[in-house]
Every structure is written in C-alpha cells, then in structure tokens.
C-alpha cells in the first residue's frame, strides 16, 4: 500500500445516514462491491488471530457491519473503522485525481503547509494538517493510533478556504516555490473547486 493522500468528493450526509441505518441490503452491496479487498483483509486477520487468542484483530468487513448495523465498536481497533469509513466514501463518493499527492511524504506536505502560512493563508481557515490529515473522521469512530489519518472540509467550509487562496497569495507561492509545492497546491485547489461545483464535501485519508 502506497503512502499518500487519497481525496474523496462525497456527500457526508449520505455517509452519516448509512451509519446506524441497519440496512442489510446496503451491507450486502458493500460486501459484493468490495469483495476482493474485504477477502484479502479477512485472510490476514484470520492468520493473525490464529496466533493470538487474547488480542483479536477486527476485520474491515466486521467494522463495516458494526457501523451499518449500529453494533458496539471495538475501542482498540480504530484503524479498521477508519478503513471502513474509506470504503463508505468510495461507495458514496468519487476518488479525486491525486497524482501529486498519492506518494507525497510528510516532508513534502510540511513544505506546502509552510508556503501557505508564509503567503498569509490563515491557519484557522485552512491547514493541511489540521483540516485534511489530523482533524479526524467525520463519522464518530474509536480513536486511531496510527494510520489512516483522516480529515475533511465540509461544503460549507470550502468557500472560505478558496477565498483565502487569493491570486496574490498563490502567485507569491509560485514565484518562490518549485514544482513539489506548486503542482500539489494547484491540485488541492482543483479538489476544492470540484467539491464546490458538485455540492459535496472533501474527505481525505493518508494511508
């Protein structure tokens, strides 16, 4: 699995309605559509659980079932619920182009964040780390100790973020920056513009 940012344009209202809906038909749809991914994870979990009777791992399929059927969550398996949320975003939304973010290391993200701050983009309005990576899941799940990191911007928040990306600020970044900063930043603006046009929210996973 590559490490990078995976962005989704998705209507979070749909995702929130699905969680706790107790819809058996939806759960079956998810099992069928993501059969290969869920089966691979199940094999790994069964193998791990065969060697550990005291701290069993949770399969992503079971995490999905817990969320949809409103079952009790396993507090120490936040990671698996995070991946279940990613499956729901895939099902209800659209993966956005991320060729400039798909393998972007933290050092690269830090450089983009620094450039935005130096250009005067207010951190309270938008921060890559605070909003798109470390904000947490838009759906309440157990705490995730590692990856996936999850963040989001709602449709209501996006106009203020785009307004903060003024031509003057972006031109300043482009004059001082390089392709490792400018290309991901331009793609980030495309994500925001796509979500605003489609009246959707932006949800990102770093995994």
HELIX and SHEET records of a PDB file:
HELIX    1   1 UNK A   12  UNK A   18  1                                   7    
HELIX    2   2 UNK A   24  UNK A   33  1                                  10    
HELIX    3   3 UNK A   35  UNK A   50  1                                  16    
HELIX    4   4 UNK A   60  UNK A   68  1                                   9    
HELIX    5   5 UNK A   78  UNK A   92  1                                  15    
HELIX    6   6 UNK A  106  UNK A  119  1                                  14    
HELIX    7   7 UNK A  128  UNK A  133  3                                   6    
HELIX    8   8 UNK A  155  UNK A  164  1                                  10    
HELIX    9   9 UNK A  167  UNK A  176  1                                  10    
HELIX   10  10 UNK A  179  UNK A  198  1                                  20    
SHEET    1   A 4 UNK A  94  UNK A  95  0                                        
SHEET    2   A 4 UNK A   5  UNK A  10 -1                                        
SHEET    3   A 4 UNK A 201  UNK A 206 -1                                        
SHEET    4   A 4 UNK A 149  UNK A 153 -1                                        
END                                                                             
